[in-house]
């Protein structure tokens, strides 16, 4: 494969699609597929065939459009009309009215957050889409994830060609450093610096690993990217491998993501066949082999040394650092590890420049961030927004606010290792520094919204239980500390605790944070610490008054002498 051949594939694909009047994008991400989108595609094809207009309209299976709770999602281009919860029975009207007569169906099918009576015929005008800026998710929802040709026609692999044939390794790394891109897996370490460290270690064998082991409850950012745009991840890995001098790479994906695994493996197979992977890519001296490794779903394997151990066929437990993987990683060789979203940013940076990317977002947190919004919010789904947007804008403008007439109470960022943010901090800017200052973290992008029906003590207990169960057990502070904290939180939720138990919790939290071996234990106390900081009155109500203000916790009957109330769900 050379640049001329790449451009020829793009030209041929565009010519093939030029005759269609409209492009009908039907989401085939995990959420929409489970809601019946494959049947919707078949019904569209049958309707076009019956009307003898198959050659006029292009029915394309695409990745996640973001509105995950409204599937199956159908997006008609070029009008940009998004239809929600489309069923097979709706296809006849969509074909007759919209495709053939150019009348947008303004009934219940048109995408709406149900809080705004206004009908938005163009999705780009709807608040859910309008405030987003898509770099990572640029092609998700408009491109067939199983078509390498469509990715190439959209400019795919141009960045890889540029990096391999027009730039030196040092220039590629300098561009990534200039961009200000930070690792999107949670820690936020500067990506360019990590690349530079691996580049500087001299060794005949190096490795590049993509961490697709997304395990946070309610998180589906990386899954959606792998399912919806696998070639963007692969292209980012090719560029990274060329920059650091790694001839082999692995994409580590949890077994619970079968659709992502299928599409990644198909994309890799097609790239090998086309010469985009393998020997002398784009006629350069660089060769790169890539394969998928499937993990069993252990949360701790999201930690890079545990992930490395898993790929090596060992039990996925973390190792003390140093040495860091950049020096001694997979099979003792220098290894670069970035997560899915990080790699998915790389091609755009090489194409448009590091200066362009650094102009987006905040000075110390450049670019965009993908979030998975779940919980008590109207528009559950996937979004990509510039760093520095406020939490209020995300929840009330993009997310549509809290359903059912309830009030916002808190939002947790960063998954089970994150903190809970109260209402008075809704105007906090979403970047690494600001979130850390208020006791939370960016994490990989999980965002769980809670209303007044949520008990913050129970929330802390839930996430502590998760961390306790997922602890690998290698180090005592995490193995024993998370269990002790969970037992104390459970005691508070049941109305059996005393104030001394709360004091013990406050003593345990920093000890576990400061002495655990890896990030799981170091961040496990975060939900507890943040809820104690902002919702201490709820803890005291459970302890002193033996009641749950939210009515969630099932209190054991109080002693008859105290006359304390009993709270039932």
N, C-alpha and C positions, 0 to 999 in steps of 0.2 A: 504494500500500500504506500503510495506517495501522495503528495498534496494534489496533484492533477487528478489522480484517480478518486480522491476524496471529493473534490469539487464536481467530478462527473456524476458520482452517486447522488449528490445534492441536486444537480440539474435534472437528472432523470426522474427523481422522485417528485420534484416540483412540477415537471411537465405531466407526469402521470395524474397528479391531483388538480391540475389547472382547469379541467372541464367541469368540475362539480360546482353547483350553485351554492350549496351550503354544506357546512361540516357539522355533524351532530355528534357531540362528545358524550358518551355514556360512561359514567364512572364504574370501574371494575376493581376498585380498592377493596380491602377486606370488608369494610362496613357496608358498602353498597352491594357488593356481591352477596353478602348474607341476607340483604333485603330484597334480592331478586333481580339485580341489574342484568344478569346474563339473559334471563327471559325477556327483558325489555329490549335488548339488542336483537334477539331472534324475532321478536314481534315487529320491530322496525324493519328488519330485512324482509320479512314476509309481506308487510304492507307495501313496501316499495316494489317488490316483485309482482304482487297482485295488480298494482297500478301501472306496471311497466315503466317505472321511473328510477330503476336501480342506478343507472348511469348518471343521474342528476344530483344525487345526494350521497355524501360520504358518511357512513355510520362508523364511528371510530371508538373502540374501547380505550379509555384513558385512566390515568391515576387519580388520586384523591383530589377533589376540588375544594375540600376544606369543610364543607357543611355536612359533617359526618352523621349528625342525628337526623338529617332530612332525606336520606337516601331511599331509593335510587335517585341520583342527581343526573339530569340531562342538561347540557349546555349547547345551545344552538348558535353557531357562528356564521356570518360575522355580526349578527345582531347582539351577541353577548347576553342572550336571554337564558336565565337559569331556571329550570323547573325542578320542583322538589317532590319527593315521595311518588315518583312516577310509577304507575302500574301498567300491566299489559293492556288493560281496558282503556287507558288514556292515549294509546299510540295512534289510533285511528284519527282522533281529533287533532293531535299534534301534527300528523302528516298532512291532513286535509286543510287545516286552518293556518298553521304556521309555515310549514315547508312549502306548500303549494300556493297558498293565498297571502302569505306574508303578514298574517294577523297574529300578533302575540297574544297568547291566551292569558287574559288578566284575571282568571279565576283563582281558585285555591291552589292550582299547580305552580304558579309563579312564586319564586323564592321570596319568603317574607319571614321576619322575626316575630310576627304576630303582635308586636307592641306598637308598630307603626302602621297606620291604615293606608299610607301612601304606597302605591304600586310602582316598583322600579322595573321597567322593561329591560333596561341595560344593567347588568350585574355590576359594572364599574361605578354606577351611581349609588348603589346600595351601601350603607355604612359598613356592613360586614366586609365587603371587598374594597371599598374606597380608601380606607385608611391603611391598607396593607401595602407592602413593598416586597415583591417576590423576586428573590435571586436564587435561593435554594429551590423553591417551589415553582420556579419560572415555567417549567413545562408540565408540572403535575396538573392534570385536569384538562389539558389541551393536546396531549401527545400520547400515541400508542406506546406504552412502556416496552412492548415486545418487538418494536420496529427500530432496528438500528438505522435504517435508511431515513426514517423521519427525524431521528435525533441529528443525523448528519446534515439533513436539509435545513435544520434550524440552527446550524452553525456548530454542531457537535464535532469534537475532536480537532477543531481549528486551533484551540489553545494548546493541545498536546503537540500538534505539528509545529506550532510556533516555538514552544519550549524546547523541543528536540532538535529543531533545524536552524533556529534563528537566535537562540539565547544560550549563554553558558550556564552551567549549573549555579555559579555564583550569582548571576543575574536573576535567575528564577527565584532563588532564596531571598535576594534583596527585594524583589517585588512583593513577595509574601510578607516580609518584615515591614515594608513601607505601608502595606495595606492596614496593618494593625489588627489583622485577624487573630482572634484568640480561640483556643480549643473549645468547641461547643459541647463537649462531653460532660462538663460540670466544673472542672477546676479553673478553666479560663486562662490556661498558660499560653503565652504568646506563641503562635504556630511557627512563625519564621525562626524564632530562637531554637525551638525544638528541632526543626529541620536542620538548622546550622550545626547543632551539636552532633547529630547523626552523620552529617556530611563530613565533619572534621575527624571522626574516628576512622582510621585506616584499617581496612579489612577486606579480604577477597570476597567475603560473603556478608551481605546485609539483607534485612527484611523490612518490608512495609506491611503493617497490619491495619485494617479498618475495623474498628470496634462497633459492631452492630448488635451488641448484647444489651439491648434496651430493656431494663427490668423494673423501672419505677411504676407503681400502681397508677393507672390512668394515663400513662405516656405512650404515644404512638407516633412521634415525630419521625424517628429514623425508619421505622417500619414503612411509613407512608412514602418516604423518599426512595427507599429500596424498591418498593412495589411500583411506584409511579414514574421514576426516572433513574433506573439502574445505571445507565450509561454515563450520567453525570458523575456518579460516585467513582466509576471505573476510570473515567478520564482524569479526575482529580488524583487518583492513585498513581496513574501512569506518570503524571507530571511530578508528583512527590518522589516516586521511585527514581526517576531520572535525575532529579535534583540531588538526592542523597547518595545515589549510586547503589541502589538495591535491585538485584535481578529477579527477585521473587517476592510475591505478596500474597496475603491471605485476607479474606473477608470473613470475620467471625460473627455468625448469626445464630440466635437462639432457635431451637427446634420449633418453638411455638409460632414461628413466622414462615409457614410453608410457602405462601404465595411470594414472599420476598425472596426466599431461597430459589424457587422455581425461576423467577424472572432474572435474578442475578446470574444463575447458571446458564440460562439461555443467552443472556447478553454476552457473557464471557465466551461461550461457544461461537457466537456470531463474530465477535471481535477476533478470535483466533483464526477463523475461516477467512476473514477479510484482511488479516495481517496487521491488525491494530494491537494485537498482543502476540508475543512470541519473539522471533529473531529480527534484529535490525529494523525496528519500527520506524516508518517514514524514511527508510534508507539510511538511518543514522547508525552509529555503532552501539546504540542502546538496545538491549533485549530484556523483556520482562514477561514473566509467567505469573498468572493469577489464578487462584482457586478459592472455593468457599469451604469454610470449616464450620460445622454445626455444633453448637453447644447445647447442653442438657437443660439450660434455663436457670442456673444458679445466679442469684443476684450479685454475689461477690465477684463473679467472673467479669463484671463490668470494670473492676479494678485491673489495671494493665498487667501487673505481674501475675495475678491469678488467671487472667485470660491467656497469658503466655504459657503458663503451666498446663492449662486445658488443651491448647493446641499441641503441646508436646506429648499429650496422652497421659498426663499426670492429674492428680486431684487438683481442682481449681482453688488453691489457697494462695494468699499473697506472701511476698517475701519482703524482708527488711530492705530499705534503700538508704544509701547507695550500696552497690552500683545501680544506676538507673538503666532502664532498657536501652537508652541511647548508646550506652557503653557496652552493656552485656544483657541482651534480651533473649529473644527466641534462640534456643540451642546455643546460648552463650555469645551470640553475635550481635553487633549493633543493630538496633531495631527502632523503627519509627512507628508510633501508634497514634492515630487520630480517629475521631469518631466519624460517623456517616455524614453528619451535617457539616463538619469541618471540611472534609474532602469535597463535598458538593459545592462549596464556595470557590474552590481553587480555579476552575476553568474561567469563571467570570473575571476573577482578579487578573489572570494572565492576559485575557482578551482586552479588558478595559483599563487595566493598570491599577497598581496599588494606591495611587493617589486618588483615583476615583472612588475606590472602596472606602478609604479612610475618611472621605468627605461625608459618608453616611453614618448616622448615629452619633455617638459621643466621642470626645477626644481619647479617652482611655478604653472605650468599648465601641469599636467601629463596626459598621455593617448592620446586618439584620439578625433577628433571632426568631426561630420557629418555636411556637408554643402549642401544646395540646390543651385546650380548654375543656374542663369537665366539671361536673358537680351541679350546683344550683345556679345555672345560667341558661338563658334562652338559646343562644347559639353555641351549643357544644360542637367542638370541631378543631380543625387545624388552621393556624394562622401564621403569617410571617410579617413581622413589623420591624421598623427601624429601632435600633437600640436607643433608649432615652425616652420612648413613649411612656406615658404615665399608666399606672395600673388602672386608674379611673377610665381612661380612654379605652383600654382593652376590654374592661368588663361592661361598661355601659354604652359605649359607642359601637365597638365591633361585636361584643358579646350580646348586646341587646338588653342587658340588665338582668335582674332577678325575676324569675317567673312566679306566678301564683300570688302576687301582691305582697310577697315577703320582702324583708329588708336585708341588705348586705351585712354580713357579720365579719367575715375574714376570708382571705385568700392565701393558700399555701403555694409557694413556689419552690422548685427544687426537689420535688418528690418526697420520699420518706426521710430524706436527709435535710429537707428544707425547713423554713420557718413559716409561721402563720402571721399574716399582715392584717392589722385591724383597720376599721373604717377611717380613723383619723389620719392614716398614712396612705390613703388611696391616691394621693397626688405624687407619690414616690416615683421617680424616674427609673425605668427598668434597665439597669445596667449592673455590672458586677460590683462596683464600689458602693452604689446607693443601697442595693439589697443587702450587702454585707453589713453596712452601717446600722440597719434596722433589725439585724439578727436573722436574716434569711440568706438564701443563696440563689443564683441563677439556675444551677443544676443543668440538666440536659434539656429542660424546657417544659416540664410538667406544671400545670396551673390548675389547682382545684379550688373552686369557689364554694363558699358556705354561707348560709343564711341563718336567721335566728333560731331555726329548728335544730341546728348543729350544736352539740356539746363539745367544747374545746378540750375538756379533760378526756373525753372519750376519743376525740381525734388524736390526741397525744398517745393515748393507750394503743389505738389501732396501729399507728406507725411504729411505735416501740415494739409491738408484737411482731410486725413485719420484719424489722431489723433483727430481733431476737431469733426468729425462725430462719432468717437468711444468713446469719452469722456462720462463718465456716468453722468457728470454734478453735482456731489456731492460737489466738492470744486470750489470756485470762480477762483483761479489762472488757473486751467486747463480749466474750462468751458468757461471763458471769455478770458483768455490769448491766448489760441490756436486759437480762432476765430479772435481776433485782429491781431495776427501774420499772419494768413491766409489771412485776408483782405488786409494787407499791402503787402504781397507777390503777391497777385493777382493784386494789383495796380501797382507794379513794372513790372509784366509780361505784363500788358496792355499798358505800356509806360506812365502812368499818374503820377508816383511817383516823388518826389523830394528828395534831399539828407537828409532832415530832417526826412523823412519816414524811411530811412535806420538807422538813429540814434535812432529812436524810437524802431525799431526792435531790435537793439543791447541792448537797455535798457530793453525791455520786456523779452528777452530770459532768462537771469539769474534769473529774478524775478519768472518766471513760474517754472523754474528748482528747485529753492530753496524753494518755498512755496507750491508746489502741494502736495496733500495728498498721492498719490501712484506713482508707477513707470511710469505709462502712461504719466502723466503730467511732471514728473521729467526729462524724457528723450525725450519728444516731441520736444524740441528745437534743439536736436542734429544735424539733417540734415541741418537746417538753419545755426547753428554755424559753422559746418565744411565746408559748401560751401562758407560761408563768409570768412572763414580763408584761403581757398585754391583757391577760384575762385571769389575773390572780383571784379576783372576786369569785369566779366560778369554782375554783379549787376550794376557797374558804366556805362557799355555800355547801359543797359536798361534805367537807370535813366538820364544820361547826353546826350547820343547820340540817345536815343529813338529807339534803334535797338536791335535785339536778334542775337548775334554772331552765334548761331547754327541754326537760321532760324526756330525756333519752335514756339515762342510766336507770337500771332497775335496782333500787336501793333495797337492802335487806331491812326488815322491820326494826325500827329503833327500839332500844331498851324502854320498857314501860315507864321507868323512872324518869327518863328524859322527855318522853312524850313527843319525840321527833316524828315528822311526817314520813310517809312511805311514797317514793316516786315510782310510778309505773310507766312503761312505754305507752 
